[in-house]
Structures are given as structure tokens and as C-alpha cells.
Amino acid sequence: MANSSGFVSYFGTELRRHRERMGWPREQLAERVPWSVWTVASVEQGRRKPPPGLGEHADALFNLPGVMTELSKKAQDDSSSFSDFVDLEQRALGIRMFETRLIPGLLQAPTYARAVNQIPGQALTPGELERAVGIRMTRQRIFDRDRPPALHAIIFGVLGRGGVGWHTERSENASANRGECRTSRAACRVHRALGTPAWGQMRRPRRHGRSAAADGSFRRRWLSALVGRGEDGAMIELRTAHTGELDVALLKTVRAFLEDVFEGDLSDQDWDHALGGMHVLAWEGSELVGHASLVQRRLLHDRRALRTGYVECVGVRADRRRHGYGAIVMDALERLLRGAYELGALGASDRAVRFYQARGWKAWQGPTSVLTPTGIRRTADQDGAVHVLPLGAPLDLAGELISDWREGAAW
């Protein structure tokens, strides 16, 4: 049997296994229990404890006499997964949240926290309720630190009439409906978004009395994360976006940055190769300090056209080099690679070879070529410079690797 540190995950695994045994999609299970599909998904993935009563519902639905109920009780007593999260909060320099159902726990007032923990028919005892509220208030003490974390919360769809805790929002948290959400220790600004944003899609705050998104003047959708502090104590922020989501002014800023990083050795074709895919930009305040692009290409190997994420224009401002900025940018880019491609590839300069190889990139040992409009042409000058990140596709590093055609440098 699973040990106490794994009951949350074990319950989620069993819930998913029995749901799939019934042939139900997740939405169908959510229709049969008094919780949303998002809650069901979070439980199945081990990201949250099963809410009180879910075990009993699962036993009834799957004809399991008490099995899921017992697992649920053990999961409720398992403090490991949540304590890990709380530990991260205690050490965080910045926190970003997106919430579609509740005001986040770090922003809840005590009355609101009591309301959301009182489930009709499954209410906690008074002692359990006060303990749960006390834990939530204790978490908020991170804002009492000398250098509290920067908190950015997107709260979508929880402030309207009829939402969870609505009666509380009308009283202690009523200010949320005026665009502010406060607790005794923190305050955040709530910006009403147009449409339904996906996770991490940031909207610019209102300016000059109207929404910047309303007139189409703001079209960027950035997945943004605070990852640490820079040399001068400024927060390092990573923004990930597609070329199509960057406006003309920002693209000019990026190109000027890269021309400075590469000391003028950036041709129009080099710049063109960096466009049309995803960009990772590292900022310290309003200053761009790092950049990398990921574009899709097809590389031919062993009679297969591999869907390849090709890395372009990786650069860090001169005064920020050798301080981990390149690793921060590549961490984000490699997460995109692993989620979408069969292979990662790049052309490494001599001074960057050790950096990439330390991250698991491997030098291609075989001959390299390019598929031109007139046929396959060898690119012997690039042999040994091309590096790949294996992502599951069968590879013979001593075999031939052929790139698709583009103007300018093939690799």
C-alpha cells in the first residue's frame, strides 16, 4: 500500500483508473459529482486533495464498497503535497496565479475563507474549520517579510453574482467588485479582461479611463513568470510569446538588442530566421537582458522528416553573461521543445559548445547537408557545429542530417 506521502497522488490515480474503466471522459464524471471538471482534473493529477465527500461519491458510482472513501480519508491526512507548495511560497521571490472559481487563498479574508470551506451537507466541524482558516491566514504572513514576494493574480469569473462565496464578496470582500481585492496583509488590482483568457495570458491594465484591450491597441498574450533577482536586485521576468503577438515596437527593440549582443553580426536573413515561432525574453524591469527563439523546421534523417524545434538568436546582454541568464532562457525554451517536437537542433558557436553540451545537447557526428531547390548540398563547414537535443525520435548521430531550405545560412 502507498505510504502517507503518496495518498493524494494514489487517490487521483485510482479515481482516473476507475473512471476510464467505466469509459467516461472527465467531463462525464464531473456531471455525476458536485464538483467541476477542473476540480476532478486537479484531483486526478495529484495537484490537490480530494474534497470531502468525493470518496463516497466515487464508491457509489464505481460500486466500490468503501475503498475510495478510505483512500480519501488518508489523502485528507496527507500534508506532504500541500506542505511542499507552502514551502515554495515561503521562499518565492514572485508568485503568479490564475483563478477561475475562487479568490486565491493568499488574498482571502477570514470570512471568505470560512465560506468557501463550508460545503453544504459536508461541512467541517467548527474546530476543523478554524484550523483550515488559520492555516490560510498563516500562509499570508509571507507578505510581512522585509522583502515580500511580488504577487500577480489574475482572477477571472469569480466576482460575479452567484459565484462561490458571493455572499461574502458582498460584505468583507465587496471591494473586489470595484476592482480591488484586499486582505489584512496584501492588496492586488483586479483588471477585468475581455473574452476568456487561457492560463498566463496577460492583459494590460486600464489606462486613461478605458481598457487598453477594448480598442484593439493591445494584442500581446504573454506567458510571464518571475524567476529570480538580477545583478542589481531587480526582478527577472521571463515572457514567452509568438512572433505574431509582439508589436512592431517590441520587435524593433529585440532586433536592436540582438545586434548589440552579436556586435553587429546579425544580417536581415539571420533576423528572419528568428521569426515565425516562439520567443523567450528575459527582462529586468523595463530592460531586455536575454532572448532566444524557437522555430519549427523539418530535418531529414534516416528517411524521416523530423518535426524539429530549431533554436535561434540566443543572446544575453554583455554585462549579464556568466551569471545564469542564458540558462534561465534556455530552461524556458527547452520546456517548449519537450512539449511539441521530436527533436531539438541548433548551430552552436565555438564559445557556446560547452554551455549546450552541459545541458544535454549532443554534437552531430555525421555529415550535414541542406536540401536546396536543385538538390542536396553538403554543408561541411557546419560539421561538428550542429547540436541536437534527442526528444524520442530514433537517431544515429553518425548518420547524415539534412536541413530544409531557407535563404541565408542553412544551419
C-alpha positions as CSV (number, residue, x, y, z in Angstrom):
1,M,0.0,0.0,0.0
2,A,1.1,3.6,-0.7
3,N,2.8,5.4,2.2
4,S,1.5,8.5,3.8
5,S,3.4,10.8,1.5
6,G,1.7,9.4,-1.6
7,F,-2.0,9.1,-0.8
8,V,-3.0,12.3,-2.6
9,S,-1.4,11.0,-5.8
10,Y,-2.7,7.5,-5.2
11,F,-6.3,8.6,-4.8
12,G,-6.0,10.6,-8.0
13,T,-4.6,7.7,-9.9
14,E,-7.3,5.4,-8.7
15,L,-10.0,7.9,-9.5
16,R,-8.8,8.2,-13.0
17,R,-8.3,4.4,-13.4
18,H,-11.9,3.7,-12.3
19,R,-13.3,6.5,-14.5
20,E,-11.5,5.1,-17.5
21,R,-12.7,1.6,-16.7
22,M,-16.2,3.0,-17.0
23,G,-15.4,4.5,-20.3
24,W,-16.2,8.0,-19.1
25,P,-14.4,11.2,-20.1
26,R,-13.6,13.5,-17.3
27,E,-16.5,15.8,-18.1
28,Q,-18.9,12.9,-17.7
29,L,-17.6,12.2,-14.2
30,A,-17.9,15.9,-13.3
31,E,-21.6,15.8,-14.3
32,R,-22.2,13.0,-11.7
33,V,-20.5,14.7,-8.7
34,P,-21.0,18.1,-7.2
35,W,-17.6,19.4,-8.3
36,S,-16.3,21.0,-11.5
37,V,-14.3,19.3,-14.2
38,W,-11.3,21.4,-13.1
39,T,-11.5,20.1,-9.6
40,V,-11.8,16.5,-10.9
41,A,-8.7,17.1,-13.1
42,S,-6.7,18.6,-10.3
43,V,-7.5,15.6,-8.1
44,E,-6.7,13.0,-10.8
45,Q,-3.4,14.7,-11.4
46,G,-2.5,14.8,-7.7
47,R,-2.4,18.6,-7.6
48,R,-5.0,18.8,-4.8
49,K,-6.5,16.7,-2.1
50,P,-9.9,15.1,-2.8
51,P,-12.7,17.4,-1.4
52,P,-14.7,15.9,1.4
53,G,-17.4,13.6,0.0
54,L,-15.7,12.7,-3.3
55,G,-14.6,9.4,-2.0
56,E,-18.2,8.5,-1.1
57,H,-19.4,9.6,-4.5
58,A,-16.7,7.5,-6.2
59,D,-17.6,4.4,-4.2
60,A,-21.3,4.8,-5.2
61,L,-20.5,5.4,-8.9
62,F,-17.9,2.7,-9.3
63,N,-19.5,0.2,-7.0
64,L,-16.5,0.1,-4.6
65,P,-17.7,-0.6,-1.0
66,G,-15.7,2.0,1.0
67,V,-12.4,1.7,-1.0
68,M,-12.3,5.3,-2.3
69,T,-13.8,6.6,1.0
70,E,-10.9,5.1,3.0
71,L,-8.3,6.4,0.4
72,S,-9.9,9.9,0.6
73,K,-9.6,9.9,4.4
74,K,-5.9,9.0,4.1
75,A,-5.4,11.7,1.5
76,Q,-7.0,14.2,3.7
77,D,-4.4,13.4,6.4
78,D,-1.6,13.6,3.9
79,S,0.0,17.0,4.4
80,S,3.1,16.4,2.2
81,S,1.9,17.7,-1.2
82,F,0.4,20.9,0.2
83,S,3.3,21.5,2.6
84,D,5.7,21.3,-0.4
85,F,3.6,24.1,-2.0
86,V,3.6,26.2,1.1
87,D,7.4,25.8,1.4
88,L,7.8,27.1,-2.1
89,E,5.6,30.1,-1.2
90,Q,7.8,30.8,1.8
91,R,10.9,31.0,-0.4
92,A,9.3,32.6,-3.5
93,L,10.5,36.0,-4.9
94,G,7.4,36.2,-7.1
95,I,4.1,34.4,-7.4
96,R,1.7,34.5,-10.3
97,M,-1.8,33.0,-10.1
98,F,-4.8,32.4,-12.4
99,E,-8.1,31.5,-10.7
100,T,-11.4,30.9,-12.3
101,R,-13.6,29.9,-9.3
102,L,-12.3,31.4,-6.1
103,I,-10.4,34.4,-4.8
104,P,-6.9,32.9,-4.2
105,G,-6.1,31.7,-0.7
106,L,-3.3,34.3,-0.3
107,L,-5.8,37.1,-0.8
108,Q,-8.8,35.7,1.1
109,A,-10.2,37.5,4.1
110,P,-11.1,35.2,7.1
111,T,-14.9,35.4,6.5
112,Y,-14.4,34.5,2.8
113,A,-12.1,31.6,3.8
114,R,-14.8,30.2,6.1
115,A,-17.4,30.5,3.5
116,V,-15.5,28.5,0.8
117,N,-14.7,25.8,3.3
118,Q,-18.3,25.2,4.2
119,I,-19.7,22.8,1.7
120,P,-23.4,22.1,2.1
121,G,-24.0,18.7,3.6
122,Q,-20.3,18.2,4.1
123,A,-19.4,21.0,6.5
124,L,-16.3,20.8,8.6
125,T,-16.6,20.8,12.3
126,P,-16.1,24.2,14.0
127,G,-12.6,23.1,15.1
128,E,-11.6,21.8,11.6
129,L,-13.0,24.9,10.0
130,E,-11.0,27.3,12.2
131,R,-7.9,25.2,11.7
132,A,-8.3,25.4,7.9
133,V,-8.9,29.2,8.1
134,G,-5.9,29.6,10.4
135,I,-3.6,27.8,8.0
136,R,-4.7,30.0,5.2
137,M,-4.1,33.2,7.2
138,T,-0.7,31.9,8.3
139,R,0.3,31.5,4.6
140,Q,-0.4,35.2,4.2
141,R,2.5,36.1,6.6
142,I,4.9,35.9,3.6
143,F,3.8,39.5,2.9
144,D,5.1,40.5,6.3
145,R,8.7,39.8,5.3
146,D,11.2,42.6,4.8
147,R,11.2,41.7,1.1
148,P,7.8,40.1,0.4
149,P,7.3,38.3,-2.9
150,A,5.7,40.2,-5.8
151,L,2.2,38.7,-6.2
152,H,0.3,38.9,-9.5
153,A,-3.1,37.3,-9.5
154,I,-5.5,37.0,-12.5
155,I,-8.9,36.4,-11.0
156,F,-11.4,35.5,-13.8
157,G,-15.0,34.7,-13.5
158,V,-15.2,34.6,-9.7
159,L,-16.5,38.1,-8.9
160,G,-20.0,37.9,-10.5
161,R,-23.3,37.3,-8.8
162,G,-23.8,33.7,-7.8
163,G,-20.1,32.7,-7.7
164,V,-18.6,30.8,-4.9
165,G,-18.6,32.8,-1.7
166,W,-20.8,35.5,-3.3
167,H,-22.5,36.5,-0.1
168,T,-19.0,37.1,1.4
169,E,-17.9,39.1,-1.6
170,R,-20.9,41.4,-0.9
171,S,-19.5,42.2,2.6
172,E,-15.9,41.8,3.6
173,N,-14.6,41.3,0.1
174,A,-17.1,43.6,-1.6
175,S,-14.3,45.8,-2.8
176,A,-13.4,43.1,-5.3
177,N,-16.3,44.2,-7.4
178,R,-14.9,47.7,-7.6
179,G,-11.6,46.3,-9.0
180,E,-9.7,45.7,-5.7
181,C,-9.3,42.6,-3.7
182,R,-7.8,43.1,-0.2
183,T,-6.9,41.1,2.9
184,S,-5.2,42.4,6.0
185,R,-1.8,41.7,4.6
186,A,-1.9,42.2,0.8
187,A,-3.7,44.0,-1.9
188,C,-4.0,43.3,-5.6
189,R,-5.6,45.1,-8.5
190,V,-8.2,43.2,-10.4
191,H,-8.4,44.1,-14.1
192,R,-11.5,42.9,-16.0
193,A,-10.4,41.1,-19.1
194,L,-12.3,40.9,-22.4
195,G,-13.1,37.3,-23.5
196,T,-11.8,34.2,-21.7
197,P,-8.0,34.2,-21.2
198,A,-6.1,31.0,-21.1
199,W,-3.5,30.3,-18.5
200,G,-0.9,33.0,-18.4
201,Q,-2.5,35.3,-21.0
202,M,-1.8,38.7,-19.5
203,R,-3.9,41.8,-20.2
204,R,-2.6,45.4,-19.9
205,P,-4.2,47.4,-17.0
206,R,-6.8,50.0,-17.8
207,R,-5.3,53.3,-18.9
208,H,-6.8,56.8,-19.3
209,G,-10.2,55.5,-18.1
210,R,-10.7,52.8,-20.7
211,S,-9.5,49.3,-21.4
212,A,-6.4,49.1,-23.5
213,A,-7.7,45.9,-25.0
214,A,-11.1,47.4,-25.9
215,D,-9.8,49.3,-29.0
216,G,-7.5,46.5,-30.2
217,S,-4.4,48.5,-29.3
218,F,-3.1,45.7,-27.1
219,R,-2.8,42.2,-28.6
220,R,0.1,40.6,-26.8
221,R,-0.5,37.4,-24.9
222,W,2.4,36.7,-22.7
223,L,3.1,33.7,-20.6
224,S,5.0,35.5,-17.9
225,A,6.9,34.2,-14.9
226,L,9.1,35.8,-12.2
227,V,12.2,33.6,-11.9
228,G,14.6,35.4,-9.6
229,R,16.5,38.6,-9.0
230,G,19.1,40.1,-11.2
231,E,22.5,41.6,-10.6
232,D,21.0,44.9,-9.3
233,G,18.3,43.3,-7.2
234,A,15.7,43.8,-10.0
235,M,13.2,41.0,-10.6
236,I,14.0,38.9,-13.6
237,E,10.8,38.3,-15.6
238,L,10.5,35.8,-18.5
239,R,7.9,36.5,-21.2
240,T,7.1,33.8,-23.7
241,A,5.1,34.8,-26.8
242,H,4.7,34.0,-30.5
243,T,6.1,36.5,-33.0
244,G,2.6,37.4,-34.1
245,E,1.8,38.6,-30.5
246,L,4.7,41.0,-30.4
247,D,4.1,44.5,-31.8
248,V,6.3,46.3,-34.2
249,A,8.0,48.5,-31.5
250,L,8.9,45.5,-29.4
251,L,10.3,43.6,-32.4
252,K,12.5,46.6,-33.2
253,T,13.7,46.5,-29.6
254,V,14.5,42.8,-29.8
255,R,16.4,43.3,-33.1
256,A,18.4,46.2,-31.7
257,F,19.2,44.1,-28.6
258,L,20.4,41.2,-30.7
259,E,22.5,43.4,-33.0
260,D,24.2,44.7,-29.9
261,V,24.7,41.2,-28.4
262,F,26.2,39.9,-31.7
263,E,28.2,43.1,-32.2
264,G,26.6,44.0,-35.5
265,D,26.9,40.5,-36.9
266,L,23.2,40.0,-37.5
267,S,22.0,40.0,-41.1
268,D,18.5,40.5,-42.3
269,Q,18.4,36.8,-43.0
270,D,19.6,35.9,-39.5
271,W,16.8,38.1,-38.1
272,D,14.3,36.5,-40.4
273,H,15.3,33.0,-39.2
274,A,14.3,34.0,-35.6
275,L,10.8,35.0,-36.6
276,G,7.6,33.0,-37.0
277,G,7.9,30.9,-33.8
278,M,8.1,31.4,-30.1
279,H,10.3,34.0,-28.3
280,V,11.6,33.8,-24.7
281,L,12.5,37.3,-23.5
282,A,14.2,38.0,-20.1
283,W,13.6,41.4,-18.6
284,E,15.0,43.2,-15.6
285,G,12.3,45.8,-15.1
286,S,11.9,47.6,-18.4
287,E,15.3,46.4,-19.7
288,L,15.7,43.4,-22.1
289,V,18.6,41.3,-20.9
290,G,18.1,38.0,-22.7
291,H,16.4,36.4,-25.8
292,A,16.0,33.1,-27.6
293,S,13.7,32.0,-30.4
294,L,12.3,28.6,-31.3
295,V,11.0,28.0,-34.8
296,Q,9.8,24.8,-36.5
297,R,11.8,23.1,-39.2
298,R,12.0,19.7,-40.9
299,L,15.3,17.9,-40.6
300,L,15.7,14.7,-42.7
301,H,17.3,11.7,-41.1
302,D,17.1,8.1,-41.8
303,R,14.4,8.6,-44.4
304,R,12.2,10.5,-41.9
305,A,11.3,14.2,-41.9
306,L,11.6,15.0,-38.2
307,R,9.4,17.8,-36.7
308,T,12.2,19.9,-35.2
309,G,12.3,22.8,-32.8
310,Y,15.2,24.9,-34.1
311,V,16.8,27.4,-31.7
312,E,17.8,30.8,-33.0
313,C,19.3,34.0,-31.7
314,V,20.2,33.0,-28.2
315,G,21.8,36.1,-26.6
316,V,22.4,37.7,-23.2
317,R,23.4,41.3,-22.6
318,A,27.2,41.6,-22.2
319,D,27.1,42.7,-18.6
320,R,24.8,39.8,-17.6
321,R,26.8,37.0,-19.1
322,R,28.1,34.1,-17.0
323,H,25.5,34.8,-14.3
324,G,22.9,32.2,-15.2
325,Y,20.8,34.3,-17.5
326,G,21.4,32.1,-20.6
327,A,20.4,29.0,-18.5
328,I,17.2,30.7,-17.4
329,V,16.2,31.5,-21.0
330,M,17.1,28.0,-22.3
331,D,15.2,26.4,-19.4
332,A,12.0,28.0,-20.8
333,L,12.8,27.2,-24.4
334,E,13.6,23.6,-23.7
335,R,10.2,23.2,-21.9
336,L,8.6,24.3,-25.2
337,L,10.8,21.8,-27.1
338,R,9.9,18.9,-25.0
339,G,6.2,19.5,-25.3
340,A,6.0,19.9,-29.1
341,Y,8.8,18.4,-31.1
342,E,10.5,15.1,-32.0
343,L,14.0,16.8,-32.0
344,G,15.7,19.9,-30.9
345,A,18.5,21.4,-33.0
346,L,20.8,24.4,-33.2
347,G,24.0,25.6,-34.7
348,A,26.5,26.3,-31.8
349,S,29.3,28.8,-32.0
350,D,32.7,27.6,-30.6
351,R,32.3,29.6,-27.4
352,A,28.8,28.2,-26.7
353,V,29.6,24.5,-27.3
354,R,30.3,23.7,-23.6
355,F,27.2,25.6,-22.5
356,Y,24.9,23.5,-24.7
357,Q,26.7,20.2,-24.1
358,A,26.4,20.7,-20.3
359,R,22.6,20.9,-20.8
360,G,22.4,17.6,-22.6
361,W,22.7,18.8,-26.2
362,K,24.8,16.4,-28.4
363,A,27.1,17.3,-31.3
364,W,26.1,15.7,-34.5
365,Q,28.9,13.4,-35.5
366,G,27.9,12.6,-39.1
367,P,27.8,14.7,-42.2
368,T,25.4,17.6,-42.5
369,S,23.7,18.8,-45.7
370,V,20.9,21.0,-46.9
371,L,18.0,20.2,-49.3
372,T,18.2,23.1,-51.8
373,P,15.9,23.7,-54.8
374,T,18.4,22.0,-57.0
375,G,19.1,19.0,-54.7
376,I,21.0,18.0,-51.6
377,R,24.2,20.0,-51.0
378,R,26.8,19.3,-48.3
379,T,27.4,21.8,-45.6
380,A,30.8,20.5,-44.5
381,D,31.7,23.8,-42.8
382,Q,28.9,23.1,-40.3
383,D,30.0,19.5,-39.4
384,G,30.5,19.4,-35.7
385,A,28.8,22.7,-35.0
386,V,25.2,21.3,-35.3
387,H,23.9,20.1,-32.0
388,V,20.7,18.2,-31.3
389,L,18.6,17.5,-28.2
390,P,17.1,14.0,-28.5
391,L,13.4,14.0,-27.7
392,G,12.3,10.5,-28.6
393,A,12.9,10.1,-32.3
394,P,15.4,7.3,-33.1
395,L,18.8,8.9,-34.0
396,D,22.1,7.7,-35.4
397,L,24.4,10.6,-34.5
398,A,26.9,9.3,-37.0
399,G,24.4,9.3,-39.8
400,E,23.5,12.1,-42.3
401,L,21.4,15.0,-41.2
402,I,19.8,17.2,-43.8
403,S,18.1,20.6,-43.1
404,D,15.2,22.1,-45.0
405,W,15.9,25.0,-47.3
406,R,15.9,28.7,-46.3
407,E,17.6,31.8,-47.5
408,G,21.0,32.5,-45.8
409,A,22.8,30.1,-43.5
410,A,21.3,26.6,-43.7
411,W,22.1,25.9,-40.0
